[in-house]
Amino acid sequence: MRLELNEKSLDELQAVPDPREFLPRPACGTMRSFQDSKAGHLVVRTESFPVMNILEMNWQTADRDIMLSNKSQPDHVQVNFQLHGSMQTRFPGAEAPVNMVPATHNLIFCPEQGDFSMLKAKQELTLVHLSVNKKYFSDLIGCDDHWSEKAQYNLEHAVPFAGTDAPCSITPLMMQIIRRHQAMSEHGPVRRLMLQSGVLEILALQIGQFRSVNDSTCNMEQVYRIPDQDKQKLYQLKQYLELHFLEDHSLSALGKMILLNEFKLKKGFKLLFGETLFGFLKRLRMDHADNLLKNTGSTIEEVAFLLGYEHAHHFSAAYKKHFGLSPSLLSRKYRRASLKDKPAYI
């Protein structure tokens, strides 16, 4: 049976006294934590500014699918960075639902209220959501390219639109900004300035990606020209790599496995999935390392060995380049949070 919730019913869920055990960071902005046997475990953290709002959500859903009714601000542009979990959202006036999967982002403008999201049971949903004032967003993007011209028209005439037809992949630079925000320890005016600067930086990267996608119709035509049997092989390969990403791979061996030559393998993978094959493997390995460092108590040396690095400092350099944060700082931060959150009677 599906569970139906709205913003009011979320507020009525049982509050958890100490949300730091789920988001072990300094308590800046507003943080709320809820626990419910039907809805699961939900932590929401918000930061508000005159022209934008930032929301972080971590939701460990229970054993029911959830339909969440939202009341989006009609004069704001909504931006979602989906870090973990999947979610499908329907907006009034939009032709198709927006399907968000892990490590993707998109932008939506919907002047009508009444959107709702479908969340799967037994998953961890983590996202960063930005709500940006429509006029402020319009001033930011200008009107000097095809994507911006179309966006400005839609904003002016209250026409619903998305940044792209399908969500785009979160790039390493975007991930660095998100990690920097999550690790931020500053307070007061300095924190507010840094947060707003980060929002502008990630919006610039996002819009740049939208413009690139908009200008690459020739690439889309190339995707359509990939034979269906080759597409099927590439999708099967992607699923295989998601399970075997810690193993050593070569283009030659993978090409033989799915019966594609190396040229078709490299070009087809990049066209279909928006990143190179080895870039995809690196992202999976770094995400796995990040999870181990945060949640298992593994040392940097242990994680480096698991990922195949001969020296831990080589892994540390690769991790910092990918996430923008040294793994040693991350380990110390989570160890301190774990000790701080431990009940005194233990």
Secondary structure, DSSP 8 states (H G I E B T S, - for coil): --EEEEHHHHHTSEE-S-GGGTS-S---SEEEEEEETTTEEEEEEEEE-SSEEEEEEEEEE-SS-EEEE----TTEEEEEEEEES-EEEE-TT-SS-EEE-TTEEEEEE-SS---EEEE-SS-EEEEEEEEEEHHHHHHHH-SSSHHHHHHHHHHHTT--EESSSS-EE--HHHHHHHHHHHT----HHHHHHHHHHHHHHHHHHHHHHHHHHHT-HHHHHHHHHS-HHHHHHHHHHHHHHHHSTTS---HHHHHHHHT--HHHHHHHHHHHHSS-HHHHHHHHHHHHHHHHHHHT---HHHHHHHTT-SSHHHHHHHHHHHHSS-HHHHHHHHHHHHHHHS-TT-
